[in-house]
Amino acid sequence: LKPLAQQTVVLVGASSGIGLATARLAARRGANVVLVARNGEALGQIAEELRGQGAKAEWIAADVADPEAVDRVAEFAVERFGGFDSWANIA
Protein backbone atom coordinates (compact mmCIF):
# COMPACT_ATOMS: atom_id res chain seq x y z
CA LEU A 1 0.00 0.00 0.00
CA LYS A 2 0.90 3.62 -0.44
CA PRO A 3 1.87 5.53 2.69
CA LEU A 4 -1.26 6.71 4.49
CA ALA A 5 -0.49 10.34 3.65
CA GLN A 6 -0.85 9.45 -0.04
CA GLN A 7 -4.12 7.54 0.27
CA THR A 8 -7.80 8.26 0.03
CA VAL A 9 -9.59 6.22 2.67
CA VAL A 10 -13.32 5.47 2.79
CA LEU A 11 -14.40 5.01 6.41
CA VAL A 12 -17.81 3.47 7.04
CA GLY A 13 -19.03 4.09 10.58
CA ALA A 14 -17.17 7.38 10.84
CA SER A 15 -19.75 9.20 12.96
CA SER A 16 -18.76 7.70 16.31
CA GLY A 17 -16.61 5.28 18.24
CA ILE A 18 -13.72 3.48 16.58
CA GLY A 19 -14.80 4.71 13.14
CA LEU A 20 -14.56 8.33 14.26
CA ALA A 21 -11.23 7.75 16.00
CA THR A 22 -9.89 6.09 12.84
CA ALA A 23 -11.11 8.98 10.67
CA ARG A 24 -9.42 11.52 12.92
CA LEU A 25 -6.16 9.55 12.96
CA ALA A 26 -6.12 9.01 9.18
CA ALA A 27 -6.84 12.70 8.56
CA ARG A 28 -4.16 13.76 11.05
CA ARG A 29 -1.68 11.53 9.22
CA GLY A 30 -2.49 13.22 5.91
CA ALA A 31 -4.95 10.87 4.23
CA ASN A 32 -7.92 12.15 2.26
CA VAL A 33 -10.94 10.78 4.10
CA VAL A 34 -14.43 9.97 2.91
CA LEU A 35 -16.67 9.78 5.97
CA VAL A 36 -19.66 7.44 5.70
CA ALA A 37 -22.49 6.69 8.13
CA ARG A 38 -26.25 7.04 8.26
CA ASN A 39 -26.12 10.26 10.33
CA GLY A 40 -25.43 13.01 7.81
CA GLU A 41 -25.65 15.80 10.39
CA ALA A 42 -22.89 14.24 12.50
CA LEU A 43 -20.76 13.57 9.44
CA GLY A 44 -21.03 17.18 8.33
CA GLN A 45 -19.84 18.39 11.72
CA ILE A 46 -16.95 15.94 11.76
CA ALA A 47 -15.90 16.90 8.23
CA GLU A 48 -15.87 20.57 9.25
CA GLU A 49 -13.78 19.73 12.33
CA LEU A 50 -11.25 17.85 10.21
CA ARG A 51 -11.12 20.53 7.53
CA GLY A 52 -10.53 23.10 10.25
CA GLN A 53 -7.40 21.12 11.12
CA GLY A 54 -6.23 21.21 7.50
CA ALA A 55 -7.50 17.78 6.44
CA LYS A 56 -9.17 16.90 3.16
CA ALA A 57 -12.46 15.39 4.28
CA GLU A 58 -15.72 14.75 2.48
CA TRP A 59 -18.83 12.98 3.72
CA ILE A 60 -21.80 11.08 2.40
CA ALA A 61 -24.71 9.70 4.38
CA ALA A 62 -25.45 6.11 3.42
CA ASP A 63 -26.70 2.83 4.83
CA VAL A 64 -24.21 0.28 3.53
CA ALA A 65 -26.76 -2.51 4.02
CA ASP A 66 -28.11 -1.21 0.68
CA PRO A 67 -25.89 -2.32 -2.25
CA GLU A 68 -26.92 0.72 -4.30
CA ALA A 69 -25.81 3.01 -1.46
CA VAL A 70 -22.42 1.30 -1.47
CA ASP A 71 -22.13 2.01 -5.19
CA ARG A 72 -23.01 5.67 -4.54
CA VAL A 73 -20.28 5.89 -1.89
CA ALA A 74 -17.69 4.50 -4.32
CA GLU A 75 -18.83 6.92 -7.04
CA PHE A 76 -18.67 9.80 -4.55
CA ALA A 77 -15.06 8.92 -3.65
CA VAL A 78 -14.16 8.85 -7.34
CA GLU A 79 -15.86 12.23 -7.95
CA ARG A 80 -14.25 13.94 -4.97
CA PHE A 81 -10.78 12.38 -4.91
CA GLY A 82 -10.35 10.47 -8.16
CA GLY A 83 -10.81 7.10 -6.46
CA PHE A 84 -9.87 5.45 -3.19
CA ASP A 85 -7.05 3.27 -1.93
CA SER A 86 -8.54 1.75 1.21
CA TRP A 87 -12.07 1.03 2.45
CA ALA A 88 -12.73 0.25 6.09
CA ASN A 89 -16.12 -0.97 7.36
CA ILE A 90 -16.07 -0.03 11.03
CA ALA A 91 -19.83 0.30 11.54
N, C-alpha and C positions, 0 to 999 in steps of 0.2 A: 504494500500500500504506500501511497504518497504520505509524506509527513502530514500530520493533522492540520497544520497551518496552510496547506495547499489543497485541502479537501473541502467539498461541500457535503454536509452531513444532514440527512433527513432524520429527525427525532420524533417518533410517535410516542405520545404520552408526555409531552414536554410541558404540560401545564402545572405539574406538581411532582413532588416526591423525587425519586431517582431520575426520572426523565428530565425534570427541571434542573436538577443538579448537574446532570450530564450536559444539558444544553448550555448552562452557564460555563462549565469547564471547557467545552469545545470552543465556545465563542471566545473565552479568555485566551485560549491557546491559538487563536487566529483562524479557526475554521469558519466558513460560511455555514450558517445553520438555517434549516427549514424546520420550523416548529409546527408540530401537528398534534391536535387533540380535538375533542368535541367542543370544548369551551373556547369559543372565539374571543370573547371579551378578555379572558385571562391571557390568552396567547398574544393579543394585541398589546397588553400591558407589559408582558415579558419581552416582547420584541422591542418595544420602546426603551425599556431598561437596558437591554443589551446594546442597542444602537447608541444610547447615551454614553456607553463605555467604549464606543468606537468599533463595535462588532458589525458584521454584515449579517442581519437576521431578517427573515421573512416568515410569515405564518399563514397557515390555512387550516380552517376548521374542517374536520372530517371524522367520520366514524369508519375506521378501517375494517370493520366487520362487513362493510359493503364493498365488493370488488370494484365497482365503478368509482367509488370515492378514492380507492387506492390508486387507480389510474389517473384520477384528477391530481392527486398529490404528486405523482411522478411527473406529469405534464407541467405542473406548477414549478417544480424544481428545475426543469429544463428551461422554462420561460424566464425564470428569475436569475438562474446561475449557469445556464448552459448544460445542465445535467447534475448528477450527484455521484459521489464516490462511495459513500457508506450510507446504510439505512439501518436504523436501530429501532426495534419495536420494544418499547419499555412500558407500554400501557398495562 
